Amino acid sequence: MSMASALWDWYAALGYDALNALLPYAALQEAVLTALAPAPGERLFIAGCGTGNLEARALGRVDGLEIDALDFSATMLARARAKCAGYPSARHHRGDLCQRLPFADAAFDAAVMCNVLYALPDRQAALAEISRLVRPGGRFTLCDRQPVSDPEQVTRAHFTMLRALPGRERLRGWGRTLGALPPLLAVAAINRRIQRRMESGAYYFYPIEEITSLLDTLGFTVTRVEPAYAEQCWLLQARRRAEER
Ligand SMILES: C[S@@+](CC[C@H](N)C(=O)[O-])C[C@H]1O[C@@H](n2cnc3c(N)ncnc32)[C@H](O)[C@@H]1O
């Protein structure tokens, strides 16, 4: 596990959280949370939680959520645990999404996986495992990279969104952008490495038709698809059918 997670450990250490200064990343987290639509008291599974940005956002807004979040990078997890320290109902686990996970069948009302699927060596096994974990009628929110993308588009979208902010907020946004510049350069370098892994076939960016059909075979009905992250991703909502356990 440690070899495979090395890139992600580096990503966390070099500045993954600098992404929070990028307005398209903040908008993506917001869009994922809106799609997930957690209700008070629900139990959620966050697959590949990274530094915990989504669970921190959800816990701050919705009462009584039970969250199990899992990642294989110890460095990402350390940040996620620190971010959610005030919430005992958030549990962070270290594990590999391509293996059987330590949760009962149908244990969760909803699951979410954001920008993780492309990096998994056994994507089908990971999705089948999520299908096992989501209760009949439960939801799955999945976001991943478009097969053809232009990472520069995120930077362009950031500055367009920044210019559109009202006065004080725009000033704060510029301050955050300048403060995050050194780690964002490291983020850009790691993103180039991810792109090279895609070109070499180690990572795979699903076309939307292919992922929709795969989810269907795994017992999910896709109910909505929209572009996200400055059009670099697709964001999909699905519902677990009851009949195929
Ligand atoms: C691009 S980050 C996304 C993090 C978070 N979902 C977000 O949107 O900010 C990808 C995450 O997937 C995790 N990951 C990649 N392969 C994994 C695997 N086989 N098992 C568990 N986690 C994995 C990485 O450690 C990393 O935290």
The ligand as an SDF file (V2000), in Angstrom:
LIG
                    3D

 27 29  0  0  0  0  0  0  0  0999 V2000
   -7.3560   13.7670   -5.9460 C   0  0  0  0  0  0  0  0  0  0  0  0
   -7.4720   13.1530   -4.3120 S   0  0  0  0  0  0  0  0  0  0  0  0
   -9.2070   13.5090   -3.9750 C   0  0  0  0  0  0  0  0  0  0  0  0
   -9.4560   13.7260   -2.5200 C   0  0  0  0  0  0  0  0  0  0  0  0
  -10.8610   14.2170   -2.1580 C   0  0  0  0  0  0  0  0  0  0  0  0
  -11.8650   13.2550   -2.5700 N   0  0  0  0  0  0  0  0  0  0  0  0
  -11.1410   15.5820   -2.7510 C   0  0  0  0  0  0  0  0  0  0  0  0
  -12.0400   15.6980   -3.6070 O   0  0  0  0  0  0  0  0  0  0  0  0
  -10.4640   16.5460   -2.3510 O   0  0  0  0  0  0  0  0  0  0  0  0
   -7.4840   11.3870   -4.5300 C   0  0  0  0  0  0  0  0  0  0  0  0
   -7.5140   10.6480   -3.2040 C   0  0  0  0  0  0  0  0  0  0  0  0
   -7.7220    9.2470   -3.4580 O   0  0  0  0  0  0  0  0  0  0  0  0
   -6.9000    8.4950   -2.5740 C   0  0  0  0  0  0  0  0  0  0  0  0
   -6.7010    7.1540   -3.1650 N   0  0  0  0  0  0  0  0  0  0  0  0
   -6.1490    6.8570   -4.3590 C   0  0  0  0  0  0  0  0  0  0  0  0
   -6.1220    5.5210   -4.5450 N   0  0  0  0  0  0  0  0  0  0  0  0
   -6.6790    4.9520   -3.4330 C   0  0  0  0  0  0  0  0  0  0  0  0
   -6.9330    3.6050   -3.0180 C   0  0  0  0  0  0  0  0  0  0  0  0
   -6.6120    2.5570   -3.7930 N   0  0  0  0  0  0  0  0  0  0  0  0
   -7.5270    3.4030   -1.8200 N   0  0  0  0  0  0  0  0  0  0  0  0
   -7.8530    4.4530   -1.0090 C   0  0  0  0  0  0  0  0  0  0  0  0
   -7.6280    5.7520   -1.3530 N   0  0  0  0  0  0  0  0  0  0  0  0
   -7.0520    6.0060   -2.5510 C   0  0  0  0  0  0  0  0  0  0  0  0
   -5.6280    9.3180   -2.4950 C   0  0  0  0  0  0  0  0  0  0  0  0
   -4.8530    8.9930   -1.3620 O   0  0  0  0  0  0  0  0  0  0  0  0
   -6.1910   10.7440   -2.4500 C   0  0  0  0  0  0  0  0  0  0  0  0
   -6.4330   11.1600   -1.1340 O   0  0  0  0  0  0  0  0  0  0  0  0
  1  2  1  0
  2  3  1  0
  2 10  1  0
  3  4  1  0
  4  5  1  0
  5  6  1  0
  5  7  1  0
  7  8  2  0
  7  9  1  0
 10 11  1  0
 11 12  1  0
 11 26  1  0
 12 13  1  0
 13 14  1  0
 13 24  1  0
 14 15  1  0
 14 23  1  0
 15 16  2  0
 16 17  1  0
 17 18  1  0
 17 23  2  0
 18 19  1  0
 18 20  2  0
 20 21  1  0
 21 22  2  0
 22 23  1  0
 24 25  1  0
 24 26  1  0
 26 27  1  0
M  CHG  2   2   1   9  -1
M  END
$$$$
